[in-house]
Amino acid sequence: MGRYCLKRVLGTIPLMLVISFIIFMFVHMIPGDPARIMAGKDATLEEINRTRQTLGLDQPLLNQYFMYLNRMFHGDLGTSTTTGQSVAEMIGPRFQPTFTLAGCALVWSLIIGVLLGVFSAVMRGKWEDYIGMLIAISGISIPVFWLGLVLIQIFSVQLGWLPTGGLDSIQSYILPSLSLGVGVMAVMARFSRSSMLENMREDYVRTARAKGQKESMVVLKHAFRNSLIEVVTVAGLQIGGLLAGSILVETVFTIPGMGRLLVDSIKFRDYPVIEAELLLFSLQFVVINLIVDLLYGVLNPKIRYES
Amino acid sequence: MKIRKKVGAIVSLALVTAMLFSACGSGSTASGSQAQSAAAASTAAKSKDNDMVIAMSESVLSLDPHNLTSTMSISANRSMYECLLTFDKDMKNIVPQLAKSYTVSDDGLVYTFTLQTGVKFTDGTDFNSEAVKANIDRCMDEKNNLKSRRYFAKVKEVKCPDANTVQITLKEPYSVFINKMTNFGIISPKAIKDGVKLNSVAVGTGPYKLKEWDQADHLIVTRNDNYWGTKPGVDSITFKVVPEAGSRIAMLQTGEADMIYPIPPEQIKTIDGTKDIKVESVPSNIVYYVTLNMSHKPFNDVKVRQAMNYAIDKDAFVKAVYGGYGDHATSPMASTTQYYSKQEEYAFNIEKAKELLKEAGYPDGFKTTIWSDNTSDSVKGMQFINQQLAQVGITAEVVPMEGATLNAKINEAKNAAESKIDMWYVNWSPSSGDADGALRSLFYSQMIPPANANTAYYSNPAVDKLLDQGLSETKPDKLTSVYAEAQKTIWNDAPWLFLGQPVVQYGIKNYVSNVYMMADGSIDCAQATLAH
């Protein structure tokens, strides 16, 4: 198990290097000129060129990449071209809200989603199953943006129970994490239902039942445990979706998180900020996948022994 | 068969639930707001505290008054910094601020400012002529690469004859210099000398001082109790960034915000007059137009350009794009701009348009493209233009692009021959309210991309000469006639489709007083007061 973990962890280093190269090149190749945006609409060509020099954008692209890499290894993420603040200073405070929000959304949606899926599978074909899957389908179909605005209208404007946005109190996390998690909850419910149904048809379930084991034990200990591998894979992928969703949710609920910063920095072609953010998002994704891989090992002994 | 039945059952259940849900939603909205407005009518509206919150769509990008581009940064800056001169509420007249008065020599070269006395910066430093000089020196220093540097490009020398007098001598006349002084905040000379990070720290003489700035989220300023003028009524102002319009409106409804800007026209009717809210508007200095690339066929023919102007129903434009809240464009610059002169409109007339197109050799119209950014408002505007032009046989393919991409595409052409742009749906507002700022970047022959925004590739030596004359003249009556002539020539040459001029609209609680929006979309909250 130790070697399996080590191999997985070391494998992420070259991966991150390749990712950093791709990010850098993509960001610099999208059309748009940060120098022109920064210099403002009345700027003369001379002013624009001076700004370009100050930003180091007149250098060949590969040089810029190596400078960027060099800075990164020294722990310097660069300076924002829009605000002149250091990128680390800008991203630092944005990280926590996005992370907490995604965490809250993930916890409730995983628990409710999986419960709903297992419940629907057990009640297959009965009205409880239909209700469960109706909730799931609605969850997938409702746009996050729209749901957020509807929730604000009902719970903030009409009822006055919760704030419209910001992150000043624990209450203010409720509506955003609700909007953010709905999609994940729905996907988890659908997947755990189908995976449970598959497993319930397996021979070992029949054997367990034939042994006279209680139905609840059959479902939870045998069928559910085996469904978990698929559930964990899908959950890992959903976290990527959560980060994408956070861009919309942070905009609707006025949360100063990573998602909103990304949108703003793309608008201004603030290269250092975009690069740092994308790199962080990728890192999060890589780490999550690593955790999923390691969890496989825990859940299925076959996987860890084979490697 | 069984599966299909099941699916059918699920779909119909979903539809019924959705309908119930939406019915409940709208029902409660109506009754809720009626109840609230009835309650508001019986008691005078009061704020729960003495702190004002302004929710706005864009973030403040910099606190450095010499390096501002966005309007929101200007609004926030004006709460903490003051300039030698400023505009009055209507942005029509220039009035004193840190300068008591000023004189200009007859040759337009020497500007003498007499300064206010007894003014201090928030760090305790005295405001005097040396402070003004230190600020001008800072801007003029090429190494600092500040946006305000261009205001002083024609300055020869700055003298301080005494503590309360500043004398600025120019190399050549520059009539808009005075306008530029309304956009030049004065920083404490001590802060400049000490190398304070002025893009995130503010040390000015304004009615408020900086408390806290979180770039992506909010800026809080508190009352400056040592302010030399009339102190504001509120304890603090929070400029909160709320990019989503629906969320801004919800904040105004719940009282989390006391003022919101901007406000989409289609939402005005639903909130105006409810829950202590009123929607106010002032004429803007923004003009909406479409540039026609005159270096391309068929736009090189003035008859084609005029025909296209006749083919557009401006009333319908104002309704479609501004929700009815605005006016026709009656000059290449907005009516609130200095030296504006009203032109005779290209009144909507399809027959005349067709006739002109026929004379120009395009009886069946032609195909072209129209570019703009990809915001829903711009797409709506472009589609409107396309529909209008279709009436005379012109097909303008609508091409929305992400803002910075569009910008890059326009500026990749090094000259008129390389230009790919046909039509550009866009708007413009002059940052210091002057005619030169409203016309030069858009019509001066040397301002074609990539130099600046003359995407009509308009080149008329007569207009170039008039614009240069505008800078060298000093007498207002002469300036009036120079700029009137320039506007008339441009109008008749029709390098644009002249469309409209919107109003600046904002939502505000009834209990707020002395807060105004200016024609350029900036907020004046120097004397803000809340009834509480």
Interface residues (C-beta under 8 A of the other chain):
Chain A: I30 P31 G32 D33 R36 I37 M38 A39 G40 K41 D42 A43 T44 L45 E47 R50 T51 T54 T82 T83 G84 Q85 M90 P93 R94 Y130 M133 L134 I137 S138 L149 V150 I152 Q153 I154 S156 V157 Q158 G160 P163 T164 G165 T251 V252 F253 T254 P256 R260 L261 V263 D264 I266 K267 F268 R269
Chain B: K6 A9 I10 L13 A14 T17 A18 G25 S28 T29 G32 S59 L61 S62 T69 E142 N145 K147 R149 R150 N199 S200 D214 Q215 A216 D217 K240 V241 V242 P243 E244 G246 S247 A250 M251 Q253 T254 E256 E402 G403 A404 T405 N407 A408 K409 N411 W428 S431 G437 S441 P450 A451 N452 A453
